[in-house]
Amino acid sequence: MKTHFKLSGLIAAAVLSVSTFVQAQTTITVASFPSFDEAVKLAKEPFEKQNPDIKIKLVSLSFNDHHNAMTTALATGSGIPDLMGLEIAYIGKFAESKGLEDLNQAPYNGKELATKLHGFGVAQGQDSNGAQIAMPADVSPGTLFYRKDIIDKAGVRPEQLVASWDSFIETGKVIKEKTGANLVAHASELFTVYIRSNLKDGEGLYFDKDGNSLLNTPRFKRAFELSVAARKAGIESDIGTWSNDWREAFKRESLAAQLDGAWLVFHFETWLNPEGKGNWRSIHPPGDSHFSKGGGFFAIPKKAKHKEAAWKFMKFMIDNVEQQRKVFSATGSYPALIEAMEDDEFRNQPVEFLGGQKARVLWHEATAKVPMIPTDKYDQTAAVIIGTALDDVLEDDVDIDKALAAADKKLKRRVRRR
């Protein structure tokens, strides 16, 4: 009986121990979207192995559905995750909600982590008051992808493409004449890149440091002029990116270049233009322009239930060379962590899809030159207004000066700061 009693006691103790462990486990919900959710998928197993008391539950929706769901969650307080992924275009909007933690404050003290990351990515995750509402997990140095075989056929050199923006357009005319291929999907691409290029650190995209509109300034006028020049030169396909027509244009080899973030090579390789393997190359954009196009961030809602665990997982994904490189290799998303690309051997690995070009070296150079542009809560409003104005100019031949003046006036009316 004594032996039976001791055995029963041991079993009971073991059951209690397991029960206590299970009860002590924390499950954090991470909300994200493809392909940014790969960072979570790749980190889940090694993180849980290191932290057996924390489990990761990933909820992934399509890009638009995810950001709409997060907007609703912050507004209603229902369905709030512990950690949410955000695309850069939504940072300003979510900052306005005041529903995200300032990661610079205790207990996060994120300034230490921020010093290890690319400065322009850190700046993009801040609100107008300098609060770090989101941390970059990946950044997006801009580049010009071009079809080497097509420009070779046209008898032009890549250096001619990028000597200046005017040279880009003139070279595009030669390519079109010799091969029939266009240089841009849509003329507005020149505008999109130009307004983001070579700004001074701290200079806003649409607003100055005092919140005043910058729409009616020489930078925007020049950007409009370049788009108009591209259209008049006949070097655009007049199609939208991320459309079926875009994919078909690459497949038919009727589109010879694309200005975008370095991450686009992943999409080229997997679905956008796998047929072009070996023919694409990357080069710094025209006029030695340096810009950021895209970027993925993680944020912790103020009403999250497991903030400490969420921060721990966020740091595991960001402040981790191995994890950052895994995501880069799997998705093409350039690491936010500077150290991840500091190793010469890793950085010098040839990119097979780009004909063996050591493009990582090029993108590494670009990250050092991308300006730190602060985010404004009204950036999306400004983007819509100026986009409509550009459409008026391109489609209806509205005078550029009049279009910019009208856009500036409309933005000032829509944005009433207090």
C-alpha positions in Angstrom: 0.0 0.0 0.0 2.8 2.4 0.8 4.4 1.7 -2.6 1.1 2.3 -4.3 0.6 5.5 -2.4 4.0 6.8 -3.3 3.5 5.9 -7.0 0.1 7.6 -7.0 1.7 10.7 -5.4 4.4 10.8 -8.0 1.8 10.6 -10.8 -0.3 13.3 -9.3 2.7 15.5 -8.9 3.6 15.0 -12.6 0.1 15.7 -13.7 0.1 18.9 -11.6 3.4 19.9 -13.0 2.2 19.4 -16.7 -1.0 21.2 -15.9 0.9 24.1 -14.4 3.2 24.3 -17.5 0.2 24.3 -19.8 -1.5 27.0 -17.8 1.7 29.1 -17.8 1.9 29.0 -21.6 1.0 32.2 -23.4 -0.4 32.2 -26.9 0.2 35.4 -28.8 -1.8 36.2 -31.9 0.1 37.7 -34.8 -1.9 39.3 -37.6 -0.2 39.7 -41.0 -0.5 39.3 -44.8 1.3 37.6 -47.6 4.2 37.6 -48.2 5.1 39.5 -45.1 3.7 36.7 -43.0 6.7 34.5 -44.1 8.7 36.3 -41.4 6.3 34.9 -38.8 6.2 31.4 -40.4 10.0 31.1 -40.5 10.5 32.4 -36.9 7.6 30.4 -35.3 9.4 27.0 -34.8 12.8 28.3 -33.6 11.2 30.9 -31.3 8.9 28.4 -29.7 11.8 26.0 -29.2 13.7 28.7 -27.4 10.6 30.0 -25.5 8.5 26.9 -24.7 6.2 29.1 -22.6 5.1 31.1 -25.6 3.1 29.9 -28.6 2.6 31.8 -31.9 -0.8 31.9 -33.6 -0.7 33.4 -37.1 -3.8 35.0 -38.6 -3.0 35.9 -42.2 -5.4 37.7 -44.6 -5.0 39.2 -48.0 -3.3 42.6 -48.1 -6.4 44.8 -48.2 -8.5 42.5 -45.9 -5.8 42.5 -43.3 -5.3 46.3 -43.2 -9.1 46.8 -43.2 -9.5 44.3 -40.3 -6.7 46.0 -38.3 -8.4 49.4 -38.9 -11.7 48.0 -37.6 -10.0 46.3 -34.6 -8.3 49.5 -33.5 -11.5 51.5 -33.9 -13.7 49.1 -32.1 -11.4 47.4 -29.6 -12.5 44.0 -30.9 -10.3 41.4 -32.5 -7.1 43.1 -31.6 -4.0 40.9 -32.1 -1.0 41.0 -29.8 1.3 41.9 -32.8 0.3 43.2 -36.1 2.1 43.5 -39.4 1.7 46.8 -41.4 2.8 47.9 -44.8 4.4 51.3 -45.0 1.5 53.0 -46.8 -0.6 52.5 -43.7 1.8 53.8 -41.0 0.5 57.3 -41.1 -3.1 56.2 -40.9 -2.5 53.9 -38.0 -0.5 56.5 -36.2 -3.5 58.8 -36.3 -5.6 56.1 -34.5 -3.4 56.5 -31.4 -4.0 52.8 -30.8 -0.4 51.6 -31.1 2.3 51.4 -28.4 5.2 53.8 -28.5 8.0 51.3 -28.7 10.6 53.8 -27.5 9.0 53.8 -24.1 9.3 51.4 -21.2 9.1 48.4 -21.1 10.2 48.2 -24.7 12.9 50.8 -24.8 13.1 50.3 -28.5 15.7 53.0 -29.2 18.5 50.4 -28.6 17.0 48.2 -31.2 16.5 51.1 -33.6 20.2 51.9 -33.6 20.8 48.5 -35.2 18.4 49.1 -38.1 18.5 51.2 -41.2 17.6 54.7 -40.2 15.2 55.4 -43.0 13.1 52.4 -42.0 13.1 53.5 -38.4 12.0 57.0 -39.4 9.1 55.5 -41.5 7.8 53.8 -38.4 7.5 57.0 -36.4 4.5 59.3 -36.1 4.7 63.1 -36.4 5.7 63.5 -32.7 8.6 61.0 -33.0 6.8 58.1 -31.3 8.0 54.8 -32.6 4.7 53.2 -33.3 6.1 50.4 -35.5 9.5 48.8 -36.1 10.7 47.9 -39.6 11.3 44.2 -40.2 12.4 44.8 -43.8 13.2 47.9 -45.9 13.0 48.5 -49.6 15.9 50.3 -51.3 14.7 51.4 -54.7 16.3 50.2 -57.9 15.8 50.0 -61.7 15.4 46.6 -63.1 16.0 46.3 -66.8 16.1 43.6 -69.5 19.7 43.3 -70.7 18.8 41.4 -73.8 16.3 44.0 -74.9 18.6 47.0 -74.4 21.5 45.1 -76.1 19.2 44.6 -79.1 18.5 48.3 -79.1 22.2 49.0 -79.1 22.2 51.1 -75.9 24.1 50.8 -72.6 22.6 50.7 -69.1 24.6 53.8 -68.2 22.6 55.7 -70.8 19.4 54.7 -69.0 20.5 56.2 -65.7 22.7 59.1 -66.6 19.8 61.4 -65.8 16.0 61.4 -66.0 16.1 63.1 -69.4 18.5 60.5 -70.6 16.2 57.8 -69.3 13.4 59.1 -71.4 15.5 59.7 -74.5 17.1 56.2 -74.2 13.6 54.8 -73.9 12.7 56.3 -77.2 15.6 54.5 -78.9 14.6 51.2 -77.2 11.0 51.7 -78.4 12.1 52.5 -81.9 14.6 49.6 -82.2 12.7 46.8 -80.3 9.1 47.9 -79.8 9.4 47.5 -76.0 8.3 50.2 -73.6 10.4 51.4 -70.7 7.7 52.0 -68.1 4.4 50.4 -67.4 2.8 53.8 -66.7 4.1 57.4 -67.0 3.2 58.0 -63.3 6.0 55.8 -62.2 8.5 58.6 -62.9 6.5 60.9 -60.6 6.3 58.3 -57.9 10.0 57.8 -57.8 11.1 61.4 -58.3 9.1 62.8 -55.4 10.8 60.2 -53.1 14.3 60.6 -54.3 17.2 62.4 -52.7 15.3 64.3 -50.1 17.2 65.6 -47.0 16.9 63.6 -43.8 13.9 64.8 -41.9 12.2 66.4 -45.0 8.7 65.2 -45.4 7.2 63.7 -48.6 4.1 65.8 -48.8 4.4 68.1 -45.7 7.2 70.2 -44.2 8.2 69.9 -40.5 5.5 72.4 -39.6 2.7 70.4 -41.4 2.5 72.8 -44.4 1.7 71.3 -47.8 4.5 70.8 -50.2 2.4 69.9 -53.2 2.8 73.2 -55.0 6.7 73.2 -55.0 9.4 72.7 -57.7 9.9 69.0 -56.7 6.3 68.1 -57.5 6.3 70.2 -60.7 9.4 68.5 -61.9 7.9 65.1 -61.2 4.7 66.0 -63.1 6.9 67.2 -66.0 8.8 63.9 -66.2 5.6 61.9 -66.3 4.2 64.1 -69.1 7.5 63.8 -71.0 7.4 60.0 -70.7 3.9 59.9 -72.1 4.7 62.2 -74.9 7.8 60.2 -75.7 5.6 57.1 -76.1 7.7 54.9 -73.8 4.9 53.7 -71.5 2.6 50.7 -71.8 -0.2 52.7 -70.1 -1.0 49.8 -67.8 -1.3 49.5 -64.0 1.2 47.5 -62.0 0.0 44.4 -60.3 -2.5 43.8 -63.1 -2.8 40.9 -65.5 -1.8 43.3 -68.3 1.5 44.0 -66.4 2.3 40.3 -66.2 1.5 39.8 -69.9 3.6 42.8 -70.9 6.7 41.2 -69.3 5.8 37.8 -70.7 5.5 39.3 -74.3 8.8 41.2 -73.7 7.0 44.4 -74.5 8.2 46.0 -71.2 11.9 46.4 -70.8 12.3 47.9 -67.3 10.7 48.5 -63.9 11.4 51.1 -61.2 10.6 49.5 -57.9 11.9 48.1 -54.6 14.7 45.5 -54.6 12.1 43.0 -53.4 10.5 42.9 -56.8 13.1 40.3 -57.9 11.3 37.7 -55.8 8.0 38.4 -57.7 9.8 38.4 -61.0 11.2 35.0 -60.2 8.1 33.3 -58.7 5.2 34.6 -60.9 5.7 37.9 -62.6 8.3 37.0 -65.2 9.9 33.6 -64.5 10.4 33.3 -68.3 12.9 36.2 -68.1 15.3 34.4 -65.8 18.9 35.4 -66.6 17.9 38.4 -68.7 17.1 40.9 -66.0 19.6 43.2 -64.2 19.5 45.8 -61.5 21.1 49.3 -61.5 20.8 52.5 -59.4 17.9 54.6 -60.7 18.3 57.6 -63.1 20.2 60.6 -61.8 21.7 58.6 -58.9 18.3 58.8 -57.3 17.8 56.9 -54.1 14.4 56.2 -52.7 12.5 53.7 -50.7 9.5 51.7 -52.2 7.6 49.6 -49.7 8.6 48.1 -46.3 7.1 45.9 -43.7 6.6 46.8 -40.0 5.4 45.2 -36.8 3.4 47.1 -34.2 1.9 46.3 -30.8 -1.6 47.6 -30.1 -2.2 49.4 -26.8 -5.0 47.0 -26.0 -3.0 43.8 -26.8 -3.2 41.2 -24.0 0.4 39.9 -24.2 2.6 42.8 -25.0 5.8 41.5 -23.3 5.6 38.2 -25.3 4.7 40.1 -28.5 7.8 42.4 -28.1 10.0 39.3 -27.4 8.8 37.7 -30.7 9.2 40.9 -32.6 12.8 41.3 -31.5 13.4 37.6 -32.4 12.3 38.3 -36.0 14.1 41.7 -36.3 17.2 41.6 -34.1 18.4 38.3 -35.5 20.8 37.9 -38.4 19.8 34.3 -39.1 16.1 35.1 -39.2 16.5 38.2 -41.3 18.5 36.3 -43.9 16.0 33.5 -44.0 13.3 35.9 -44.8 15.4 37.7 -47.4 16.3 34.4 -49.1 12.6 33.3 -49.1 10.9 36.5 -50.1 13.5 39.0 -51.3 12.5 41.4 -48.5 15.7 43.3 -47.8 16.7 43.1 -44.1 16.0 46.0 -41.8 18.9 44.8 -39.6 22.1 46.4 -40.8 24.2 43.5 -39.6 22.4 41.0 -41.7 24.0 42.3 -44.9 27.4 43.2 -43.4 29.0 39.8 -44.2 30.9 40.1 -47.4 30.4 36.4 -48.3 26.6 36.7 -48.0 26.4 40.1 -49.6 28.5 39.0 -52.6 26.4 35.9 -53.4 25.3 36.1 -57.1 21.6 36.4 -57.8 20.9 33.7 -60.3 17.7 35.2 -61.6 19.6 38.4 -62.5 22.1 36.5 -64.6 24.5 36.0 -61.7 24.8 39.7 -60.9 26.0 40.5 -57.4 23.0 42.8 -57.0 23.0 42.6 -53.2 26.1 44.8 -53.2 24.2 47.4 -55.2 21.2 47.3 -52.9 23.5 47.5 -49.9 25.0 50.7 -51.3 21.5 52.2 -51.9 20.4 51.7 -48.2 23.1 54.0 -47.1 21.7 56.8 -49.3 18.0 56.5 -48.9 16.8 59.6 -47.0 15.0 59.4 -43.6 11.6 60.7 -44.5 9.2 61.1 -41.6 5.6 59.9 -41.8 2.7 62.2 -41.6 -0.8 61.1 -40.6 -2.2 62.9 -43.6 0.2 61.3 -46.2 -2.5 59.0 -47.6 -4.9 62.0 -48.0 -2.2 63.9 -49.8 -1.3 60.9 -52.0 -4.9 60.6 -53.2 -5.2 64.3 -54.0 -1.9 64.6 -55.9 -2.6 61.3 -57.7 -5.9 62.7 -58.9 -4.2 65.9 -60.0 -1.6 63.9 -62.0 -4.4 61.9 -63.7 -6.0 65.2 -64.7 -2.7 66.3 -66.3 -2.0 63.1 -68.1 -5.5 62.2 -69.2 -7.2 65.5 -69.7 -4.1 67.7 -70.5 -4.8 70.1 -67.6 -2.0 72.6 -67.1 0.6 71.4 -64.6 0.7 74.7 -62.6 -3.0 74.9 -62.4 -3.3 71.3 -61.3 -0.7 71.6 -58.6 -2.3 74.9 -57.3 -5.7 73.2 -57.2 -4.3 70.1 -55.4 -2.5 72.3 -52.9 -5.6 74.3 -52.1 -7.7 71.1 -51.8 -5.2 69.5 -49.4 -5.1 72.6 -47.2 -8.9 72.5 -47.1 -9.0 68.8 -46.2 -6.2 69.0 -43.6 -7.0 71.2 -40.7 -4.4 70.7 -38.1 -4.9 71.6 -34.5 
